[in-house]
Structures are given as structure tokens and as C-alpha cells.
Amino acid sequence: MKKILTILGLSIACFLVSLVILALIFIRPVPIVAEEEALVSSGVLADVFEGSGADVVFRLEGDRTRYYVNRGLENGL
């Protein structure tokens, strides 16, 4: 009985430690990049459409990358 309680206690402790680690990973501050350090792309606008979650998605001519404004439709774009 003592062995079962020890194993159960260790299992619960490991579970709680893993929850704390996951919380620290997911609830970390997002770094804010200064405007001088941000990546800049420019070009002729080729396509604009609505993405998932009210995002505004656009593509530039000659560039395969799709750029988006997060929640752009909710913010009046």
C-alpha cells in the first residue's frame, strides 16, 4: 500500500511540474520589435482577401509570401 501511494504521489507531482512548465512556455510575454528593427517588404499589391478569424490577408506581386493583419476586419480595415 505504501508503494502504491508513493507511486501515485510521484505521478501527481510530475503532472503538476509539467503543468507549471507548460504554463511558463505559453504565458510568456511577446517581444515588441522596434520599428527600426522590423522586416520591411514593399511591392505592388496583387491580392487582398479575408482570412480566418477576421484577418486581412494580402499578397504582393512577385512575392509568394502571404502577409496578414491580425483581426484587421475587427479594427476597421
Stockholm file with secondary structure:
# STOCKHOLM 1.0

chainA/1-77         MKKILTILGLSIACFLVSLVILALIFIRPVPIVAEEEALVSSGVLADVFEGSGADVVFRLEGDRTRYYVNRGLENGL
#=GR chainA/1-77 SS CHHHHHHHHHHHHHHHHHHHHHHHHHSCCCCCCCGGGSCCCCCCEEEEEECGGGCEEEEETTCCCEEEETTTTTTTC
#=GC SS_cons        CHHHHHHHHHHHHHHHHHHHHHHHHHSCCCCCCCGGGSCCCCCCEEEEEECGGGCEEEEETTCCCEEEETTTTTTTC
//
